[in-house]
Structures are given as C-alpha cells and as structure tokens.
Amino acid sequence: MLELLFLIWFSKKLSALAAGKGRSKWWAALGACFWIGGELMGFIVGALLGLDMGAYGIAILFAIVGAVIAYFVVNALPAQAGAPELY
C-alpha cells in the first residue's frame, strides 16, 4: 500500500517537473514504468540468486534505482519555450 502511495506522489512530482519545463505531463509515466520494471527485474535477479525473502528486498532496491533514474531523466529535459503541448 505504501508503494502505491509513493508511486502516486512521485508521478505527480514528475508531472509537475515536466510541466514546468513546457513538456507533456505524460513524462510522469516514465517514473511508474521504471519503478515497476525495476521491481520486476529485481525480483527476477533475487529469485535467480536463490534468495527467498531477500528477493523482495532486492526488488525494492531495483525499484528505487529505477525511480531515481526516471527523476534524473525528467530533470535533464531541456525547457521548451512556447512550444505547444501535444498530449
């Protein structure tokens, strides 16, 4: 449940960051996709390493790394002055 609350909050932050640069608010989807993708990848890595309960910990760690990468990608977007939003 806390993961979902964080994901909603994080998506709103990414959306506001992208909108402040004149970009589409759909850049927030990058954060959700990187979080979920990182979590799945982390769980697979943990399972392949033979970690039973530790696989969840690695999944959360990979999800956090994915969220950080998504934040840096959206933060690095150049600002668009006066460009119309397509979405």
DSSP file (Angstrom, degrees, kcal/mol; ACC not computed):
  #  RESIDUE AA STRUCTURE BP1 BP2  ACC     N-H-->O    O-->H-N    N-H-->O    O-->H-N    TCO  KAPPA ALPHA  PHI   PSI    X-CA   Y-CA   Z-CA
    1    1 A M     >        0   0    0      0, 0.0     4,-2.0     0, 0.0     5,-0.2   0.000 360.0 360.0 360.0 -40.9    0.0    0.0    0.0
    2    2 A L  H  >  +     0   0    0      1,-0.2     4,-2.5     2,-0.2     5,-0.2   0.854 360.0  57.9 -65.9 -32.8    2.8    2.4    0.8
    3    3 A E  H  > S+     0   0    0      2,-0.2     4,-2.7     1,-0.2    -1,-0.2   0.927 106.5  48.1 -60.7 -44.4    4.4    1.6   -2.6
    4    4 A L  H  > S+     0   0    0      2,-0.2     4,-2.3     1,-0.2    -2,-0.2   0.901 111.1  50.0 -65.2 -40.9    1.2    2.8   -4.3
    5    5 A L  H  X S+     0   0    0     -4,-2.0     4,-2.3     2,-0.2    -1,-0.2   0.915 112.8  47.0 -63.5 -42.1    1.0    6.0   -2.3
    6    6 A F  H  X S+     0   0    0     -4,-2.5     4,-3.2     1,-0.2     5,-0.2   0.918 110.7  52.4 -64.3 -42.1    4.6    6.7   -3.1
    7    7 A L  H  X S+     0   0    0     -4,-2.7     4,-2.2     2,-0.2    -2,-0.2   0.882 110.3  47.6 -63.4 -39.0    4.1    6.0   -6.8
    8    8 A I  H  X S+     0   0    0     -4,-2.3     4,-1.9     2,-0.2    -1,-0.2   0.935 115.2  45.3 -65.8 -46.6    1.2    8.3   -7.0
    9    9 A W  H  X S+     0   0    0     -4,-2.3     4,-2.0     1,-0.2    -2,-0.2   0.921 114.0  49.2 -62.2 -44.7    3.1   11.1   -5.2
   10   10 A F  H  X S+     0   0    0     -4,-3.2     4,-2.5     1,-0.2    -1,-0.2   0.883 109.1  52.1 -64.6 -39.9    6.2   10.5   -7.3
   11   11 A S  H  X S+     0   0    0     -4,-2.2     4,-2.4    -5,-0.2    -1,-0.2   0.890 108.8  50.7 -64.4 -39.3    4.2   10.6  -10.5
   12   12 A K  H  X S+     0   0    0     -4,-1.9     4,-2.2     2,-0.2    -1,-0.2   0.889 110.4  49.8 -65.1 -38.4    2.6   13.9   -9.5
   13   13 A K  H  X S+     0   0    0     -4,-2.0     4,-2.3     2,-0.2    -2,-0.2   0.925 112.3  46.5 -65.6 -44.9    6.1   15.3   -8.8
   14   14 A L  H  X S+     0   0    0     -4,-2.5     4,-2.6     2,-0.2     5,-0.2   0.889 111.5  52.7 -64.2 -38.2    7.5   14.2  -12.2
   15   15 A S  H  X S+     0   0    0     -4,-2.4     4,-2.5     2,-0.2    -2,-0.2   0.918 111.0  45.9 -63.0 -44.1    4.4   15.6  -13.9
   16   16 A A  H  X S+     0   0    0     -4,-2.2     4,-2.0     2,-0.2    -2,-0.2   0.881 112.2  51.5 -66.7 -38.2    4.9   19.0  -12.3
   17   17 A L  H  X S+     0   0    0     -4,-2.3     4,-0.6     2,-0.2    -2,-0.2   0.922 113.1  44.3 -64.5 -44.6    8.6   19.0  -13.1
   18   18 A A  H ><>S+     0   0    0     -4,-2.6     5,-2.6     1,-0.2     3,-0.9   0.902 112.5  51.7 -67.2 -41.3    7.9   18.2  -16.7
   19   19 A A  H ><5S+     0   0    0     -4,-2.5     3,-1.5     1,-0.3    -1,-0.2   0.856 103.7  58.6 -65.1 -34.3    5.1   20.7  -17.0
   20   20 A G  H 3<5S+     0   0    0     -4,-2.0    -1,-0.3     1,-0.3    -2,-0.2   0.720 105.8  49.8 -66.4 -20.3    7.4   23.4  -15.5
   21   21 A K  T <<5S-     0   0    0     -3,-0.9    59,-2.9    -4,-0.6    -1,-0.3   0.300 123.4-104.7 -98.6   7.4    9.7   22.8  -18.4
   22   22 A G  T < 5S+     0   0    0     -3,-1.5    -3,-0.2     1,-0.3     2,-0.2   0.694  80.3 129.8  78.7  18.7    6.9   23.1  -21.0
   23   23 A R      < -     0   0    0     -5,-2.6    -1,-0.3    -6,-0.1    62,-0.1  -0.544  66.8 -81.3-101.6 168.1    6.8   19.3  -21.6
   24   24 A S    >   -     0   0    0     -2,-0.2     3,-1.3     1,-0.1    -1,-0.1  -0.370  30.1-129.9 -67.0 144.8    3.9   16.9  -21.6
   25   25 A K  G >  S+     0   0    0      1,-0.3     3,-1.6     2,-0.1     4,-0.2   0.581  97.4  85.8 -71.4  -8.3    2.7   15.7  -18.2
   26   26 A W  G >   +     0   0    0      1,-0.3     3,-1.6     2,-0.2     4,-0.4   0.585  64.0  84.9 -70.3  -8.6    2.9   12.2  -19.6
   27   27 A W  G X> S+     0   0    0     -3,-1.3     3,-1.0     1,-0.3     4,-0.6   0.700  74.8  73.8 -63.7 -17.0    6.6   12.1  -18.6
   28   28 A A  H X> S+     0   0    0     -3,-1.6     4,-1.3     1,-0.2     3,-0.6   0.785  82.9  67.1 -65.3 -26.7    5.2   11.0  -15.2
   29   29 A A  H <> S+     0   0    0     -3,-1.6     4,-2.8     1,-0.2    -1,-0.2   0.794  88.9  66.0 -64.5 -26.8    4.5    7.6  -16.8
   30   30 A L  H <> S+     0   0    0     -3,-1.0     4,-2.6    -4,-0.4    -1,-0.2   0.902  99.8  50.6 -61.2 -40.2    8.3    7.1  -17.1
   31   31 A G  H <X S+     0   0    0     -4,-0.6     4,-2.1    -3,-0.6    -1,-0.2   0.918 112.0  45.8 -63.9 -43.9    8.6    7.1  -13.3
   32   32 A A  H  X S+     0   0    0     -4,-1.3     4,-2.6     2,-0.2     5,-0.3   0.912 114.5  48.1 -66.1 -41.9    5.8    4.5  -12.9
   33   33 A C  H  X S+     0   0    0     -4,-2.8     4,-2.8     1,-0.2     5,-0.2   0.910 112.9  47.3 -66.4 -41.5    7.2    2.3  -15.7
   34   34 A F  H  X S+     0   0    0     -4,-2.6     4,-2.3    -5,-0.2    -1,-0.2   0.867 112.8  50.5 -68.0 -34.9   10.8    2.5  -14.3
   35   35 A W  H  X S+     0   0    0     -4,-2.1     4,-2.3    31,-0.2    -2,-0.2   0.969 116.4  39.2 -65.2 -52.7    9.5    1.7  -10.8
   36   36 A I  H  X S+     0   0    0     -4,-2.6     4,-2.4     2,-0.2     5,-0.2   0.907 117.6  49.5 -66.6 -42.0    7.5   -1.3  -11.9
   37   37 A G  H  X S+     0   0    0     -4,-2.8     4,-2.5    -5,-0.3    -1,-0.2   0.906 112.2  48.3 -63.1 -41.8   10.1   -2.5  -14.3
   38   38 A G  H  X S+     0   0    0     -4,-2.3     4,-2.6    -5,-0.2    25,-0.3   0.885 110.7  51.4 -64.3 -39.1   12.9   -2.2  -11.7
   39   39 A E  H  X S+     0   0    0     -4,-2.3     4,-2.2    23,-0.2    -2,-0.2   0.923 111.9  45.7 -65.9 -43.8   10.8   -4.1   -9.2
   40   40 A L  H  X S+     0   0    0     -4,-2.4     4,-2.2     2,-0.2    -2,-0.2   0.925 114.3  48.4 -64.3 -43.6   10.2   -6.9  -11.6
   41   41 A M  H  X S+     0   0    0     -4,-2.5     4,-2.5     1,-0.2    -2,-0.2   0.909 111.5  50.3 -64.1 -41.4   13.8   -7.1  -12.7
   42   42 A G  H  X S+     0   0    0     -4,-2.6     4,-2.7    17,-0.3    17,-0.3   0.886 109.5  50.6 -63.6 -39.5   15.0   -7.0   -9.0
   43   43 A F  H  X S+     0   0    0     -4,-2.2     4,-2.4     2,-0.2    -1,-0.2   0.902 110.6  49.4 -65.8 -39.5   12.6   -9.8   -8.1
   44   44 A I  H  X S+     0   0    0     -4,-2.2     4,-2.4     2,-0.2    -2,-0.2   0.929 112.5  47.4 -64.3 -44.6   13.9  -11.9  -11.0
   45   45 A V  H  X S+     0   0    0     -4,-2.5     4,-1.7     1,-0.2    -2,-0.2   0.925 113.1  48.8 -62.4 -44.3   17.5  -11.3  -10.0
   46   46 A G  H  <>S+     0   0    0     -4,-2.7     5,-2.3     9,-0.3     4,-0.3   0.885 112.1  48.5 -62.7 -38.8   16.7  -12.1   -6.4
   47   47 A A  H ><5S+     0   0    0     -4,-2.4     3,-1.0     1,-0.2    -1,-0.2   0.884 109.9  51.5 -69.3 -37.8   15.0  -15.3   -7.4
   48   48 A L  H 3<5S+     0   0    0     -4,-2.4    -1,-0.2     1,-0.3    -2,-0.2   0.813 106.3  55.0 -68.3 -28.9   17.8  -16.4   -9.7
   49   49 A L  T 3<5S-     0   0    0     -4,-1.7    -1,-0.3    -5,-0.2    -2,-0.2   0.544 118.3-114.9 -79.1  -6.2   20.3  -15.8   -6.8
   50   50 A G  T < 5 +     0   0    0     -3,-1.0     2,-0.6    -4,-0.3    -3,-0.2   0.691  63.9 149.0  82.6  19.4   18.2  -18.2   -4.7
   51   51 A L      < -     0   0    0     -5,-2.3     4,-0.3     1,-0.2    -1,-0.3  -0.766  26.4-170.9 -88.6 123.4   17.0  -15.6   -2.2
   52   52 A D  S    S+     0   0    0     -2,-0.6     3,-0.5     2,-0.1     4,-0.3   0.980  84.0   6.3 -76.8 -75.1   13.6  -16.4   -0.8
   53   53 A M  S >> S+     0   0    0      1,-0.2     3,-0.8     2,-0.2     4,-0.8   0.714 124.8  68.2 -81.2 -21.1   12.5  -13.4    1.2
   54   54 A G  H 3> S+     0   0    0      1,-0.2     4,-2.2     2,-0.2    -1,-0.2   0.701  83.4  73.6 -70.4 -19.0   15.6  -11.4    0.1
   55   55 A A  H 3> S+     0   0    0     -3,-0.5     4,-2.1    -4,-0.3    -9,-0.3   0.857  94.0  52.9 -63.1 -34.5   14.2  -11.3   -3.4
   56   56 A Y  H <> S+     0   0    0     -3,-0.8     4,-2.3    -4,-0.3    -1,-0.2   0.900 107.5  51.1 -68.0 -39.6   11.6   -8.7   -2.2
   57   57 A G  H  X S+     0   0    0     -4,-0.8     4,-2.1     1,-0.2    -2,-0.2   0.904 111.5  46.7 -63.1 -42.0   14.4   -6.5   -0.7
   58   58 A I  H  X S+     0   0    0     -4,-2.2     4,-2.6     2,-0.2    -1,-0.2   0.871 109.7  55.4 -67.5 -36.2   16.3   -6.6   -4.0
   59   59 A A  H  X S+     0   0    0     -4,-2.1     4,-2.0   -17,-0.3   -17,-0.3   0.914 109.2  46.1 -62.4 -42.9   13.1   -5.9   -5.9
   60   60 A I  H  X S+     0   0    0     -4,-2.3     4,-2.3     2,-0.2    -1,-0.2   0.895 111.4  52.7 -66.6 -39.5   12.5   -2.7   -3.8
   61   61 A L  H  X S+     0   0    0     -4,-2.1     4,-2.1     1,-0.2    -2,-0.2   0.927 111.0  46.2 -61.7 -45.4   16.2   -1.7   -4.2
   62   62 A F  H  X S+     0   0    0     -4,-2.6     4,-2.3     1,-0.2   -23,-0.2   0.869 110.5  54.3 -65.2 -36.3   15.9   -2.0   -8.0
   63   63 A A  H  X S+     0   0    0     -4,-2.0     4,-2.2   -25,-0.3    -2,-0.2   0.902 108.1  49.2 -64.4 -40.7   12.6   -0.1   -8.0
   64   64 A I  H  X S+     0   0    0     -4,-2.3     4,-2.3     2,-0.2    -2,-0.2   0.909 110.1  50.9 -64.5 -42.0   14.2    2.8   -6.1
   65   65 A V  H  X S+     0   0    0     -4,-2.1     4,-2.3     1,-0.2    -2,-0.2   0.911 109.8  50.8 -61.5 -41.7   17.1    2.8   -8.6
   66   66 A G  H  X S+     0   0    0     -4,-2.3     4,-2.3     1,-0.2   -31,-0.2   0.892 109.7  49.8 -61.9 -40.5   14.6    3.0  -11.4
   67   67 A A  H  X S+     0   0    0     -4,-2.2     4,-2.3     2,-0.2    -2,-0.2   0.892 110.1  50.3 -66.4 -39.7   12.7    5.9   -9.8
   68   68 A V  H  X S+     0   0    0     -4,-2.3     4,-2.3     2,-0.2    -2,-0.2   0.911 110.6  49.6 -65.0 -41.8   16.0    7.8   -9.3
   69   69 A I  H  X S+     0   0    0     -4,-2.3     4,-2.2     1,-0.2    -2,-0.2   0.918 110.5  50.5 -63.0 -42.9   16.9    7.2  -13.0
   70   70 A A  H  X S+     0   0    0     -4,-2.3     4,-2.4     1,-0.2     5,-0.2   0.897 109.5  51.3 -62.5 -40.4   13.4    8.4  -14.1
   71   71 A Y  H  X S+     0   0    0     -4,-2.3     4,-2.6     1,-0.2    -1,-0.2   0.932 110.8  47.6 -61.9 -45.6   13.8   11.6  -11.9
   72   72 A F  H  X S+     0   0    0     -4,-2.3     4,-1.6     2,-0.2    -2,-0.2   0.863 111.0  51.7 -66.3 -35.2   17.2   12.4  -13.5
   73   73 A V  H  < S+     0   0    0     -4,-2.2     4,-0.4     2,-0.2    -1,-0.2   0.945 114.2  42.0 -65.2 -47.6   15.9   11.8  -17.0
   74   74 A V  H >< S+     0   0    0     -4,-2.4     3,-1.0     1,-0.2    -2,-0.2   0.882 114.0  52.5 -68.0 -37.3   12.9   14.2  -16.5
   75   75 A N  H 3< S+     0   0    0     -4,-2.6    -1,-0.2    -5,-0.2    -2,-0.2   0.819 106.5  54.3 -67.1 -29.9   15.1   16.7  -14.7
   76   76 A A  T 3< S+     0   0    0     -4,-1.6    -1,-0.2    -5,-0.2    -2,-0.2   0.525  80.0 116.6 -83.2  -5.9   17.6   16.7  -17.5
   77   77 A L  S <  S-     0   0    0     -3,-1.0     2,-0.1    -4,-0.4   -54,-0.1  -0.407  71.1-118.8 -62.7 134.1   14.9   17.5  -20.2
   78   78 A P        -     0   0    0      0, 0.0     2,-0.1     0, 0.0    -1,-0.1  -0.472  31.1-105.7 -72.9 148.2   15.6   20.9  -21.7
   79   79 A A        -     0   0    0     -2,-0.1     2,-0.6     1,-0.0   -57,-0.2  -0.463  26.0-144.0 -73.2 143.2   12.9   23.5  -21.3
   80   80 A Q        -     0   0    0    -59,-2.9     2,-0.7    -2,-0.1     3,-0.3  -0.945   9.9-147.8-110.7 117.3   10.7   24.3  -24.3
   81   81 A A  S    S-     0   0    0     -2,-0.6   -59,-0.0     1,-0.2   -60,-0.0  -0.755  76.6 -16.4 -88.0 116.7    9.8   28.0  -24.5
   82   82 A G  S    S+     0   0    0     -2,-0.7    -1,-0.2     1,-0.2   -60,-0.1   0.557  90.6 146.5  72.4   9.4    6.4   28.5  -26.1
   83   83 A A        -     0   0    0     -3,-0.3    -1,-0.2     1,-0.1     2,-0.1  -0.621  50.0-119.1 -79.0 135.2    6.1   25.0  -27.5
   84   84 A P        -     0   0    0      0, 0.0     2,-0.4     0, 0.0    -1,-0.1  -0.446  25.6-112.9 -73.0 146.0    2.5   23.7  -27.6
   85   85 A E        -     0   0    0      1,-0.1   -62,-0.1    -2,-0.1   -63,-0.0  -0.625  21.3-161.4 -77.2 133.0    1.8   20.5  -25.6
   86   86 A L              0   0    0     -2,-0.4    -1,-0.1     1,-0.2   -63,-0.0   0.693 360.0 360.0 -88.1 -19.3    0.9   17.6  -27.9
   87   87 A Y              0   0    0      0, 0.0    -1,-0.2     0, 0.0    -2,-0.1   0.404 360.0 360.0-109.8 360.0   -0.8   15.5  -25.3
